[in-house]
Amino acid sequence: MASTLTVDNIVGATTAANVKLPAGTVLQTQTFQGYNGDGTHTYFSVSSTTYAGTGAAVTITPKYASSKILITFHAQGIYQNGTVGNAVKIALYKSSGGGSFAAVSGLPSGQVSRHIGYMNHANATTLHQASFQHLDSPATTSALIYKIYLARLASSGYGRIMANGDDSFSITAQEISQ
């Protein structure tokens, strides 16, 4: 015999915010999107071999310390200019409780240093797409800021993430119940 539970609203015993949902449920989604559909450019650029923060950042405050945070980044416009065969390195950094930014730990084995993305091409002025996902276990209910950092492999030229025309880039943080 099958059972059906039909409700219009679920309310916690003390407050609605305290309802614990099943593991794997997305509790909230926060996103930052750089998009410029009017033909102008929005971009974040780096010309250094040292990682530098960009304005591509998203803030999320987990409801539960046991939650995981799924970070998704996608850019349709990763641009490099300079030495042929040079590369743009992409890294994910995090700040918790308003502190300084540090590289997110727990990257998959075999990743190069802190890199989450690495774009390289024989043509020195080429647009590329780059995407990654990272599942973080921050163990906090304090506000978290996840930010994209860029660096150049070599010192000549520059690298960018950019929105150009219909191209866009985004960073999204989703709290996943555990």
Protein Blocks (a to p, Z undefined) as FASTA:
>chain_A
ZZddddfbdcdfkbmklpccdehiafbdcddddddfeopacddddfbfbdcddfbdcddd
dfbfkbccddddddfbdcdedjehiacdddddddeehiacdddehiaehiahjbfbdcdd
fblbdcddddddddddehpabdcddddddddfblghjdddddehjbccddddddddZZ
